[in-house]
Amino acid sequence: MRASFVFSEVVTGLRRNITMTIAMIITTAISLLLLGGGLLVVRMIDNTKELYQDKVEVNIYLTNDVSASDKDCKADPCRGLRSQLESDPAVERVEFENRDQAYERFKRIFEAQPELVKLARPEALPSSFNVRLKDPDRPEVIIQTYKGKAGVDSIGDQSQFLDRFFSALNGVRNATFFIAGVMAVAALLLISNTVQLSAFTRRTEVGIMRLVGATRWYTQLPFLLEAVVTGIIGALVAIAMLVGAKLAFLDDVLAQPIKSGVVKSVEAGDLAFVSPILLLIAIGVSAFTGYVTLRLYVRT
């Protein structure tokens, strides 16, 4: 088989059906872009879960009178609560944070929003015990034990917020995958139609080649490679768009949450992990669709 002939046939087919080729590249690129975006969201969720895995705490907020009168937790009921928490078998570590320390932490978290910081006052923030559990999946043990005790105003479970947060991220991921699936169907149809159209426009020359002894595989290979080449180009465009989206959009939008440690950023390693997957999917799907189309609909 002459490689130069196959190459020239592929170039000819792509150039002859240039509008279909461009449409197929664009559709493939968009579907792979959405798929890649969904995969990056999955990576970000996993990395963010690792970020919080050892940091999930239960916060026991003290009443206003205790917060105001006992900043060092040296008198009851604060001292008694601290002693009970430190001896609790379900507790790994206890940290006391008075309202001044809470205010300093508040200012660090919202330093990018000075107007909000100006509105806040230390008196508005209660003292608290930040409790890290030996089993982070069982915050109800602390809630049931300490809720309603003297000096306790309320108990906050960070895992509930994280569940809502990750549910929102999962919703974004699922929506992205759904749209990517719709676009993938459109890309498959375009690939199939392009292969059929390319084979139809060259049916005479292919028929002559078959008459002089060329095998079916030899005559169909250029059409199959056309689908693969457009798939590869679409994947490369999608990867370039993902890199551009990270540099021009994600890094700016998520700058403050990343700096505050709320979420993990999308790193170059995440893009390096996703990019080969998109490329392999593009090659595999294009080759499979082209092959099935040729076997079922093209009799050359």
BELKANOR-V154054 format. One record per helix or strand. SS is the DSSP state (H for helix, E for strand). FROM is the first residue (numbers start at 1). LEN is the number of residues. If there is no record, write none. Layout:
BEGIN
{{SS,FROM,LEN} {SS,FROM,LEN}}
END
This chain:
BEGIN
{{H,3,14} {H,18,36} {E,57,6} {H,64,6} {H,78,9} {E,91,7} {H,99,11} {H,114,6} {H,122,3} {E,128,6} {H,140,7} {E,152,6} {H,158,44} {H,203,9} {H,216,38} {H,255,5} {H,268,30}}
END
